[in-house]
Amino acid sequence: MMALVKKRRSREDDMFRKPYIVLIALLVLAAGFILLMAQKPGEAKSEAAAQTALPTAVGEVIQAAQSVTPVMAAEVEMSAAQVREALVERAKQHLFKPGWVLVRETFTDFTKAEDYVVVPMNGQIIPKNWVRETWLLVDEGLQVKAMFSEKKMLDDTIVSLTRASDGSFGKAFNAEILPNVQIDYWTKTETLDRLIEQGETQRVVFQFLSLDGKRVLYAVYSDVFPSPIRMEGLKQPLISFSTEDHYDWEIGQFLFSEGWATLTDGNRQLVGRLEMSIDCNSTPPDAVLEGFSITPEE
C-alpha cells in the first residue's frame, strides 16, 4: 500500500502516488523507515503451491494460475515480474475500453481522529481520509488523451485539482503527466515495480483467494524493523508493517490494499485502507468538460 514513488514523477504528478506514503512518512519521520518491503522468508509452502510449476512467460502464468482451486488460500510460485506482466495484460484485454473512464479511489486512515496533517515546511495540507475521482479519456490504443482529477476530504474540501490534455482533446497543458497514467497506474503495480528493480531480493507472497464471488490475487509483503518504532496513533511500538494487496485476477483490476502494523504485544492493528473502483460506462459532468476546449487543435 505504501510503495516507493518513482523518481521520474514530478510534484505535479503527486496525484499518481499512493498518498499514504507521504502520510506515514510524516508520522514516522524520526524513524525514517520506508514501509511496505518484502514478506519474511522461510515460510512453508502449501501442498497446492508445491504443485504449481514456476512459469516463465505470461501465457504460462495465466495457465498455471487457473490450476489452483480458487477457494483455497494456496501460495503460488510466481515472481513479481510475472505477476505484474499478467495483471497488465489482463487489464488490457478485459478492463478498459476507448472512451471515458472514471476511477474512484477512497483512502481511510484508522490511526487517529484528525482529518489532516500539515507539512511544517510549506503548510501543505495532507488529508488522512480522502476521496479522489479521476476522469480519463482513453483512445483506441488505450492511451490517455485527457484527464481531470479532483481530490477531496470527507467534508468536500478540495485538496487538489488536476487537468491535463495532450492537445488532441482540447487545449494542451500539463501533457507531461499523461504518460504516467497508463495501465500500470490503473493496476497499482508500483510495489511490484520496486521489487523488480531491487532484483526481487525481498520476498512477496502471492495467493489465490475467493472473495465476493471473485477470484482474487492476494499479495503480502512486510518490513520487519531491527527494533520497535513508534507511530502516531498506535498504543504500542510496532515491530513490523505488512501490506495486503488484492487484485481481481480475471480482469487485472486493483481492488483494495490494507496496511497492518504488528505491535510489540503481538497484536495486529489496521492502519490504512485504499479502495479503487472503475467505471467505463459513464460520461463526465459538464463541470469537467467545460474545463477543456472541446474542439481539437489543428
Secondary structure, DSSP 8 states (H G I E B T S, - for coil): ------TT--GGGGGGS-HHHHHHHHHTTTTT------B-S-----HHHHTS----SHHHHHHHHTTS-TTS-EE----HHHHHHHHHHHIIIII--SEEEEEEEEEEE-S-S-SEEE-TTT--EEESSEEEEEEEEE-TTS-EEEEEEEEEETT--EEEEEEEE-SSSSS-BSGGGGGGSSHHHHTT-HHHHHHHHTTT-SB-EEEEEEETTEEEEEEEEEEEEEEEE--TT-SS-EEEEEEEEEEETTTTEEEEEEEEEEETTS-EEEEEEEEEEEESS----HHHHTTS-SS---
